[in-house]
Amino acid sequence: VEEEAFSISCFARNLDKKDGPFKKSDPFIKIYASRLGSNQPKQLVYKSEAVNQSLNPTWEPFYLKKSDVPENDQLDIECWDWDSDGVHDFIGRFRASVSDLKKKNIFSFENPDRRGLFAKSIVSGQFHVNHCKDV
């Protein structure tokens, strides 16, 4: 018997460039789950593939097991720029529950370190949900 899961299809738009002025980023996402009312540390429940040289990546659809991610538990969704040296660059993050992903289609990645001389906002790109549904 297969375990119940959530099916998620997503993409991002207008991500920050992290590989210099003439290159783009190689973005991937990590999803961490935090149990409501628990003192347990957050757990990595998904890591996507990196999409090479893109500020507008579309990742492969994926599943999150309901036993790992109850619908109303908090998710930290982080976007990173993959680097071959293993020191990946942080693009941004946002928090949402699976329930939020089912209701809303667009979220903003935020990076508090982004604000500076040229960046007037901490928004470092948008995360878009094609679908988030029970399977």
N, C-alpha and C positions, 0 to 999 in steps of 0.2 A: 504494500500500500504506500503510495507516494504521500509525502508530507504536504500539508497545506502551505501555500505560499502566496506572495504578492508578486505579480509580474509588472516590471517597470521598464518603460522605454523613455529615453531622455536625450537631450542635446543641450549645448550651450551656445551663447552668442556674445560677441564683443568682449572676449576675454582679454586681459592684459597681455602684452608682449613681455616675455621673460628672457628671451634668448638674444637680446640686442636689437638695435634699431632696424636692421635689415632682415631679421628672422622673426618667426612667429613663436608660438609655444608648442609644446608637445603634451597637451593636457590629459590628465586622468583624474578620476574621482575616487575618493575613499568615503565609505559610509560607516559611521560608528553609532552604536545603539547605547542608550542609557536607560536603565529601568526606572520607571517612576517610583519614587519613595524608597529607592535603594541607595546604599552607600558604596555599592560596587563600582569599580572604575568602568568607564565606557569600553565597549568591545568592538573591534573591527569586524563588521559583518559582510563587507563587500569592497573589492578593489577592482576597478575597471582596467581595461587595456588603455595604453597611451595612444592618442591620435596624433600622428606626426605632422608638424608644421601647420597648425590650424588655430585660429582664434574663434572658430565656429564649429567645434567638433560635434559629431553624432556618435554616441557610444553604442555598442551592441546591447540589445535588450537583455535584461537579467532578472533573476528571481531572488527574493529575500524570504527565508523560511519564517512562517508565523511564530514558530517556537523561539526564534532568535529575536524577532522584532514584533512584539504585540502592537496592534494598530495605533494605540495612543501614546506609546513610549516615544521619548525624544530621540531624534536622529540628528547627528552632526554630519552634514554633507560638505566635504572639503574638496577643493579643486587644486591640483598641483601640476607644475610643469616638470615633466620627466627629464632628467639629465643623466648622461652615461656615467658620470662620476659617482652616482648614487646620492648626491646631495641635491635633492629635488627642491624647486622653488615654490613657495606657497603663493597661490593666486588668490584664494578667498574661501569663505565658508558661510553657511547659513544653517539655521536650526528649523526643523519641521518634524511633524509626525507623519506616519503613513497616511493617516486620516487627512492631514493637510495636503499631502501630495495628490490625494484623490479629488480634493475640492478645488485646488488652485493650480494653475498651469505654469506660472512664472514666479521665480524667486530670484533675489539678488545675492550674488556672491559678494561678501564684504571682506576687506582687508584693512584693519585699523592703521597699519603701517604705510598705507598708500597715500594718505593725506600728506601733502608737502607743498613745495614751491609750485609745481606744475599741476598736480592733481588736487582738485577742489572737493573731491568726493572719495569716500571709502569704498564705493561700489566698483568692483573689478570685473564685472560681467554678469550675465543672466543665465540661470538654469531653467530650462523648459522641460515640462513633463508632457510627452505624447500621450502616455497612458500609465495609470497605476490602478491595477485591478486584482481582485481575488481570483486565484486559480486552484 
